[in-house]
Amino acid sequence: MKRARAEAEERPGFLPAGRHPAPGEGRAPSLAVTAVALWGRAGRATPGPAVGEPGVGAGVLYQRTILHPLCVKYPPSIKYRRCFLTELIKKHESTTAEPLDELYDTLADILNEEESTRCYKNYLLPTGESVTLSESEAIISQGTTGLVTWDAALHLAEWAMENSTVFSNRTVLELGSGIGFTGLAICKTCNPKAYIFSDYHRCVLKQLMDNIRLNGFAVEPETIDLIQTKSEGQEAEGMNYQQPKLIVAELDWGSVTEKQLLDLQPDVIIAADVVYDPEITLSLIGMLQKLSTFRADGKPPEVYIAFTIRNPDTYHLFQAELDKVGIGWQIIPAHSNSIFLYDTQSNITILQLFI
């Protein structure tokens, strides 16, 4: 729990006891801001005029959000839906349009729902596919912060989609996969030959496997070190991406075995939001050195690490430790596409490492 707290303090959204959030502070944009953004975006979700154009208003937005098939099947958190619908009602009431009873009826239903510690989040991809995740409502849950999706994971996925040739027909290893967003997005848009998800916390691995199933893959019977997956025929039918070979690996960077490393053989290594603590940073660098050493063909893998710079000292320490062991690095230029809603004020960087 001590480790989880230290991790959370370094990450956005964690507020020590007695401290109140500063304006704009938090893990993601406010719900009201999200609702306003979706007011403008929802009109582009299906053919026809955009929301805000003549004849289009809250009723259309209601159909394309609250009643969207994904949201009906995999509903977002009660708090999110309540705040979104409240904001939508406010915007509708500010117009001269007739009241919409269904908005008030749905809000009443949501207010009567029982609170849960888990919720779903649905992310629409440029291909028309989606990534659906079951996530924890709490930043720290079961002694880890790995049960939620962090901004750097969204940022890395956007960069990957813009640079899909880096991943196409290659074996990709993700360190610290968490509950799987980045990997699932890459598998659905970048056509990797094989994708290896990895983490060390048992609760995170279980949730990760559940989310893999949720997105059209089935997990084979579990083994101690590597968990093979295969496509789940019925759910995967009709999807416009080639099914890669998927593996879920339980990897503890400090005690990883030679056999595990020999089994992996990645062409590309990625990670998001794993540079937040000096001790973990050193373990990460050691892991990368080992992965380079155990390449069967002697060719080092490409490495891309995305992280939010919350504490400049931690960032500079990571760079200094890389220099100390002779690992080169360069900052990847910011990508141009903006696909997912997250805090764009966050200072997120992607480093390419040369191991």
KOLRONU-351619 format. One record per residue (C-alpha): residue in one letter; x, y, z. Coordinates in Angstrom, 3 decimals. Layout:
// residues N
R  resn         X         Y         Z
R     A         X         Y         Z
...
END
This chain:
// residues 355
R  resn         X         Y         Z
R     M     0.000     0.000     0.000
R     K     2.936     2.323     0.753
R     R     4.217     1.798    -2.784
R     A     0.784     2.448    -4.249
R     R     0.462     5.690    -2.288
R     A     3.890     6.874    -3.423
R     E     2.923     6.044    -6.994
R     A    -0.340     7.943    -6.718
R     E     1.275    11.013    -5.150
R     E     3.504    11.265    -8.207
R     R     0.491    10.936   -10.515
R     P    -2.209    13.516   -11.189
R     G    -5.483    13.505    -9.314
R     F    -4.000    12.392    -5.972
R     L    -4.769    14.952    -3.281
R     P    -3.252    14.481     0.206
R     A    -5.629    14.811     3.148
R     G    -6.666    18.379     3.837
R     R    -5.643    19.672     0.414
R     H    -8.159    20.971    -2.093
R     P    -7.677    20.758    -5.833
R     A    -6.362    23.781    -7.657
R     P    -8.268    25.016   -10.715
R     G    -7.746    22.650   -13.611
R     E    -6.062    19.992   -11.448
R     G    -7.057    16.339   -11.810
R     R    -6.690    13.135   -13.783
R     A    -8.981    14.078   -16.650
R     P   -11.032    17.023   -17.950
R     S   -14.028    17.933   -15.791
R     L   -17.311    16.212   -16.591
R     A   -18.900    19.517   -17.538
R     V   -16.077    20.248   -19.972
R     T   -16.401    16.725   -21.390
R     A   -20.136    17.189   -21.868
R     V   -19.593    20.478   -23.690
R     A   -16.919    18.876   -25.885
R     L   -19.206    15.964   -26.725
R     W   -21.998    18.428   -27.514
R     G   -19.820    19.522   -30.417
R     R   -18.391    16.087   -31.260
R     A   -21.497    13.912   -31.124
R     G   -22.888    15.435   -34.284
R     R   -19.876    14.010   -36.113
R     A   -20.406    10.454   -34.827
R     T   -22.903     9.580   -37.549
R     P   -23.780    11.105   -40.945
R     G   -25.909    14.214   -40.950
R     P   -25.724    17.767   -39.625
R     A   -23.560    18.515   -36.588
R     V   -25.011    19.325   -33.182
R     G   -25.624    23.041   -32.993
R     E   -26.795    23.264   -36.597
R     P   -30.475    23.963   -37.284
R     G   -32.712    21.091   -36.290
R     V   -30.095    19.307   -34.181
R     G   -30.008    19.530   -30.402
R     A   -30.157    17.690   -27.100
R     G   -32.393    14.919   -28.445
R     V   -29.837    13.939   -31.076
R     L   -27.000    14.149   -28.575
R     Y   -28.986    12.032   -26.119
R     Q   -29.454     9.359   -28.797
R     R   -25.758     9.385   -29.735
R     T   -24.386     9.291   -26.187
R     I   -26.641     7.989   -23.426
R     L   -28.511     5.686   -25.844
R     H   -25.465     4.763   -27.935
R     P   -25.352     0.940   -28.111
R     L   -21.913     0.878   -26.443
R     C   -23.104     3.021   -23.534
R     V   -26.234     0.941   -23.104
R     K   -24.276    -2.337   -23.064
R     Y   -21.240    -1.014   -21.168
R     P   -22.449     2.010   -19.161
R     P   -19.985     4.628   -17.855
R     S   -19.947     5.408   -14.140
R     I   -23.128     6.619   -12.463
R     K   -21.395     9.873   -11.499
R     Y   -20.274    10.486   -15.076
R     R   -23.705     9.817   -16.572
R     R   -25.399    11.941   -13.906
R     C   -23.093    14.928   -14.472
R     F   -23.210    14.587   -18.252
R     L   -27.000    14.405   -18.340
R     T   -27.335    17.322   -15.902
R     E   -25.125    19.438   -18.154
R     L   -27.086    18.354   -21.224
R     I   -30.378    19.339   -19.553
R     K   -28.921    22.748   -18.646
R     K   -27.884    23.371   -22.241
R     H   -31.277    22.252   -23.533
R     E   -33.134    24.441   -21.026
R     S   -31.111    27.445   -22.190
R     T   -32.695    27.099   -25.645
R     T   -36.255    27.819   -26.731
R     A   -36.902    24.155   -27.547
R     E   -39.677    22.149   -25.906
R     P   -38.689    20.160   -22.770
R     L   -37.592    16.568   -23.428
R     D   -39.217    14.236   -20.910
R     E   -36.797    11.433   -21.685
R     L   -33.862    13.465   -20.356
R     Y   -35.531    13.904   -16.968
R     D   -36.784    10.300   -16.878
R     T   -33.290     8.964   -17.597
R     L   -31.738    11.233   -14.968
R     A   -34.271     9.970   -12.414
R     D   -33.371     6.367   -13.300
R     I   -29.657     7.099   -12.914
R     L   -30.203     8.742    -9.521
R     N   -31.906     5.541    -8.359
R     E   -29.050     3.274    -9.477
R     E   -26.780     1.701    -6.891
R     E   -23.217     3.058    -6.755
R     S   -20.475     0.664    -7.891
R     T   -16.706     0.499    -7.449
R     R   -16.277    -0.349   -11.150
R     C   -17.434     1.204   -14.383
R     Y   -16.925     0.928   -18.136
R     K   -15.149     3.350   -20.447
R     N   -15.595     3.226   -24.202
R     Y   -13.022     4.720   -26.580
R     L   -13.933     5.175   -30.260
R     L   -11.072     4.535   -32.704
R     P   -10.559     6.204   -36.108
R     T   -11.228     2.838   -37.791
R     G   -14.790     2.799   -36.457
R     E   -13.913     0.098   -33.918
R     S   -13.869     0.770   -30.185
R     V   -11.924    -0.214   -27.092
R     T   -14.110    -0.968   -24.074
R     L   -12.529    -1.242   -20.636
R     S   -13.777    -2.223   -17.213
R     E   -12.002     0.142   -14.818
R     S   -11.866     0.917   -11.118
R     E   -13.653     4.069    -9.949
R     A   -10.845     4.758    -7.443
R     I    -7.327     5.897    -8.350
R     I    -5.920     3.529    -5.720
R     S    -7.669     0.177    -5.537
R     Q    -6.468    -3.125    -4.064
R     G    -3.061    -1.621    -3.333
R     T    -2.316    -0.445    -6.880
R     T    -2.933     2.450    -9.261
R     G    -2.891     0.057   -12.229
R     L    -6.663    -0.432   -12.414
R     V    -7.347     2.883   -14.164
R     T    -6.221     4.326   -17.520
R     W    -3.771     7.245   -17.336
R     D    -3.335    10.108   -19.798
R     A     0.086     8.925   -21.047
R     A    -1.528     5.671   -22.241
R     L    -4.022     7.640   -24.357
R     H    -1.226     9.868   -25.662
R     L     0.950     6.871   -26.595
R     A    -1.962     5.185   -28.388
R     E    -2.594     8.334   -30.452
R     W     1.098     8.451   -31.432
R     A     1.046     4.732   -32.306
R     M    -1.943     5.146   -34.630
R     E    -0.150     7.973   -36.433
R     N     2.997     5.822   -36.688
R     S     1.473     2.396   -37.300
R     T     4.421     1.204   -39.434
R     V     6.486     1.030   -36.228
R     F     4.199    -1.808   -35.080
R     S     2.929    -3.412   -38.283
R     N     3.841    -7.107   -38.590
R     R     6.179    -6.899   -35.583
R     T     6.265    -8.376   -32.074
R     V     5.484    -5.703   -29.492
R     L     6.152    -5.939   -25.754
R     E     4.374    -3.491   -23.469
R     L     5.835    -3.049   -19.983
R     G     3.323    -2.098   -17.287
R     S     0.247    -2.648   -19.461
R     G    -2.206    -1.949   -16.645
R     I    -5.743    -2.735   -17.760
R     G    -4.821    -2.778   -21.434
R     F    -5.922     0.362   -23.256
R     T    -2.767     1.119   -25.260
R     G    -2.231    -2.490   -26.311
R     L    -5.827    -3.063   -27.345
R     A    -5.845     0.153   -29.381
R     I    -2.608    -0.874   -31.137
R     C    -3.897    -4.400   -31.800
R     K    -7.031    -2.981   -33.445
R     T    -5.339    -0.288   -35.542
R     C    -1.637    -1.080   -36.168
R     N    -1.634    -4.748   -37.279
R     P     1.151    -6.136   -35.046
R     K     2.240    -9.744   -35.649
R     A     2.201   -10.419   -31.884
R     Y     1.496    -8.293   -28.823
R     I     2.773    -9.098   -25.332
R     F     0.921    -7.390   -22.492
R     S     2.793    -7.475   -19.182
R     D     2.381    -6.418   -15.570
R     Y     3.223    -7.842   -12.155
R     H     0.199    -7.179    -9.914
R     R    -2.201   -10.154    -9.871
R     C    -5.332    -7.988    -9.623
R     V    -4.171    -5.914   -12.586
R     L    -3.423    -9.035   -14.639
R     K    -6.877   -10.428   -13.913
R     Q    -8.575    -7.189   -14.971
R     L    -6.332    -7.016   -18.038
R     M    -7.417   -10.495   -19.143
R     D   -11.072    -9.601   -18.568
R     N   -10.652    -6.541   -20.791
R     I    -8.944    -8.600   -23.503
R     R   -12.000   -10.894   -23.542
R     L   -14.277    -7.867   -23.558
R     N   -12.653    -6.683   -26.787
R     G   -13.061    -9.841   -28.837
R     F   -10.279   -12.117   -27.624
R     A   -10.393   -15.239   -25.450
R     V    -7.744   -16.121   -22.869
R     E    -6.311   -19.625   -22.925
R     P    -5.993   -21.603   -19.637
R     E    -3.607   -19.663   -17.381
R     T     0.017   -20.645   -16.870
R     I     2.400   -19.242   -14.278
R     D     4.546   -17.090   -16.551
R     L     2.839   -16.588   -19.902
R     I    -0.847   -16.568   -20.703
R     Q    -1.600   -17.198   -24.399
R     T    -4.703   -15.712   -25.982
R     K    -6.554   -16.383   -29.182
R     S    -9.265   -14.574   -31.095
R     E   -12.797   -15.214   -29.946
R     G   -14.521   -16.069   -33.211
R     Q   -18.060   -14.862   -32.706
R     E   -17.220   -11.490   -31.144
R     A   -14.237   -10.904   -33.442
R     E   -16.215   -11.494   -36.646
R     G   -16.585    -8.435   -38.871
R     M   -13.715    -6.521   -37.267
R     N   -11.481    -4.796   -39.841
R     Y    -8.099    -5.674   -38.377
R     Q    -6.002    -8.822   -38.533
R     Q    -5.997   -10.764   -35.272
R     P    -2.467   -10.733   -33.807
R     K    -1.112   -13.380   -31.479
R     L    -1.667   -12.084   -27.947
R     I     0.258   -12.984   -24.812
R     V    -0.192   -11.806   -21.233
R     A     3.015   -12.078   -19.214
R     E     3.500   -11.736   -15.485
R     L     6.769    -9.785   -15.305
R     D     8.450    -8.478   -12.163
R     W    11.289    -6.326   -13.463
R     G    13.443    -7.017   -10.423
R     S    13.228   -10.815   -10.572
R     V    12.539   -11.648   -14.212
R     T    14.136   -14.940   -15.290
R     E    16.406   -15.629   -18.250
R     K    13.824   -18.075   -19.624
R     Q    11.102   -15.417   -19.552
R     L    13.303   -12.994   -21.455
R     L    14.298   -15.589   -24.044
R     D    10.615   -16.363   -24.630
R     L     9.702   -12.716   -25.318
R     Q    11.971   -11.624   -28.239
R     P    10.237    -8.289   -28.968
R     D    10.963    -6.108   -31.982
R     V     9.413    -3.090   -30.255
R     I     9.076    -2.247   -26.548
R     I     6.660     0.395   -25.271
R     A     5.516     1.639   -21.875
R     A     3.267     4.421   -20.591
R     D     3.456     6.166   -17.225
R     V     6.062     3.863   -15.684
R     V     8.604     6.610   -14.846
R     Y     7.316     8.006   -11.553
R     D     9.597     6.639    -8.816
R     P    13.440     6.445    -8.611
R     E    13.443     2.805    -7.454
R     I    11.133     1.698   -10.243
R     T    13.093     3.763   -12.770
R     L    16.283     1.806   -11.999
R     S    14.409    -1.511   -12.320
R     L    13.009    -0.397   -15.679
R     I    16.454     0.466   -17.024
R     G    17.820    -2.884   -15.800
R     M    14.934    -4.674   -17.524
R     L    15.632    -2.906   -20.816
R     Q    19.322    -3.846   -20.646
R     K    18.426    -7.504   -20.085
R     L    15.934    -7.504   -22.968
R     S    18.629    -6.177   -25.280
R     T    21.121    -8.821   -24.107
R     F    18.756   -11.760   -24.703
R     R    17.816   -10.936   -28.298
R     A    18.327   -14.092   -30.392
R     D    19.356   -12.148   -33.516
R     G    21.521    -9.664   -31.616
R     K    19.477    -6.744   -32.977
R     P    18.236    -4.449   -30.179
R     P    14.513    -3.678   -30.093
R     E    13.089    -0.202   -30.649
R     V    11.958     1.340   -27.352
R     Y     9.366     4.088   -26.781
R     I     8.466     5.335   -23.284
R     A     5.588     7.791   -22.731
R     F     5.162     9.585   -19.434
R     T     3.642    12.649   -17.845
R     I     6.278    14.966   -16.369
R     R     4.803    15.769   -12.963
R     N     8.061    16.045   -11.062
R     P    10.946    17.408   -13.204
R     D    13.452    15.858   -10.781
R     T    12.135    12.359   -11.554
R     Y    12.302    13.063   -15.284
R     H    15.879    14.363   -15.093
R     L    16.915    11.430   -12.892
R     F    15.598     9.013   -15.536
R     Q    17.619    10.776   -18.237
R     A    20.739    10.846   -16.040
R     E    20.467     7.114   -15.289
R     L    20.046     6.367   -18.995
R     D    23.199     8.365   -19.731
R     K    25.057     6.581   -16.929
R     V    24.504     3.118   -18.471
R     G    25.036     4.273   -22.038
R     I    21.430     4.171   -23.256
R     G    20.851     6.924   -25.803
R     W    17.564     8.789   -26.002
R     Q    15.707    11.385   -28.002
R     I    12.392    13.188   -27.577
R     I     9.787    12.153   -30.143
R     P     8.061    15.175   -31.776
R     A     4.451    15.674   -30.712
R     H     1.907    13.953   -32.932
R     S    -0.746    15.969   -34.736
R     N    -3.876    13.882   -34.194
R     S    -6.164    14.333   -31.206
R     I    -8.504    11.385   -30.804
R     F    -9.249    10.898   -27.101
R     L   -10.485    13.254   -24.416
R     Y    -7.825    13.838   -21.748
R     D    -6.070    16.728   -20.037
R     T    -4.219    18.401   -22.899
R     Q    -2.486    20.689   -20.391
R     S    -0.545    17.694   -19.045
R     N     3.143    17.720   -19.930
R     I     3.360    14.335   -21.684
R     T     6.538    13.277   -23.458
R     I     7.544    10.231   -25.501
R     L    11.211     9.234   -25.438
R     Q    12.785     6.851   -27.919
R     L    15.571     4.902   -26.237
R     F    18.548     3.296   -28.001
R     I    19.609     0.221   -26.042
END
